[in-house]
Amino acid sequence: MGKSTLFRSDRVMVGLNAFEPGQEHALHAHEGMDKVYQVVQGTGTFLLEGREEPMEPGLVLVAPEGVPHGIRNSSNERLLVLAILAPAPG
């Protein structure tokens, strides 16, 4: 999985995450910040509190503070996801 930070301030961080086929970001949670994802390219699965939601281009998904979430690319193509965290991680 590759991550690039596109913008960062004290209030928000915007990054681009790339998942190759078979890669995943295991369940994790953020204390004190919310995370918003927008699917840019490809398809995958969004994991949120025991649920699995399909990911496709244009879809916006939210992981509220403290809620376990993750992403899985089970497709045969790259999955690109814009990630917005507020406030920005310390």
C-alpha atoms as one frame of an Amber mdcrd trajectory, in Angstrom:
protein
   0.000   0.000   0.000   1.347   3.423  -0.901   0.437   6.709   0.765   1.142
  10.271  -0.384   0.246  13.422   1.530  -1.281  16.018  -0.805  -2.028  18.731
   1.778  -1.521  19.167   5.515  -2.377  21.840   8.071  -3.221  21.719  11.785
  -6.890  21.313  10.849  -6.888  18.750   8.033  -4.731  16.254   6.166  -5.481
  15.097   2.623  -3.726  12.064   1.214  -3.902   9.624  -1.658  -3.752   5.908
  -0.838  -2.961   3.313  -3.502  -3.813  -0.365  -3.005  -2.499  -2.921  -5.474
  -4.526  -6.112  -6.058  -4.644  -8.187  -2.885  -3.466  -5.409  -0.568  -5.456
  -4.223   2.424  -5.277  -1.791   5.305  -6.243  -3.819   8.379  -8.936  -2.673
  10.784  -7.811   0.282  12.883  -9.395   3.315  14.556  -8.428   6.953  15.061
  -8.992   8.689  18.372  -9.864  12.364  18.143 -10.313  12.516  14.356 -12.786
  11.579  11.653 -11.721  10.125   8.303 -13.448  10.559   4.955 -12.578   8.476
   1.895 -13.449   9.154  -1.740 -12.808   6.403  -4.251 -10.924   7.833  -7.237
 -10.231   4.675  -9.259 -10.850   0.955  -9.007 -13.056  -1.135  -6.748 -12.666
  -2.720  -3.349 -14.281  -3.313   0.014 -14.667  -0.821   2.876 -14.650  -2.475
   6.293 -16.544  -0.607   9.014 -17.586  -2.029  12.390 -18.099  -5.583  11.165
 -19.784  -4.500   7.906 -18.366  -4.714   4.407 -19.387  -2.029   1.909 -18.492
  -2.095  -1.808 -16.169   0.671  -3.015 -16.393   2.147  -6.523 -15.295   5.409
  -8.179 -17.084   8.514  -6.869 -18.283   6.878  -3.662 -17.665   8.759  -0.391
 -17.297   6.772   2.846 -16.888   7.996   6.424 -15.101   6.440   9.396 -16.115
   8.434  12.495 -13.738   8.895  15.415 -13.012   5.665  17.277 -14.809   3.378
  14.792 -12.691   0.469  13.461 -12.309   0.626   9.679 -10.142  -0.729   6.886
  -9.914  -1.203   3.120  -9.389  -4.326   1.007  -8.578  -4.444  -2.697  -9.850
  -7.800  -3.897  -9.960  -6.714  -7.552  -7.380  -7.183 -10.298  -6.626  -3.469
 -10.668  -5.188  -0.658  -8.542  -7.556   1.019  -6.064  -6.932   4.751  -5.496
  -8.606   6.400  -2.528  -8.478  10.045  -1.431  -8.289  10.149   2.393  -9.211
  13.249   4.427  -8.491  13.296   8.170  -9.727  16.052  10.470  -8.128  17.258
  12.560  -4.781  16.298  11.025  -2.844  13.598  12.899  -0.221  14.930  15.286
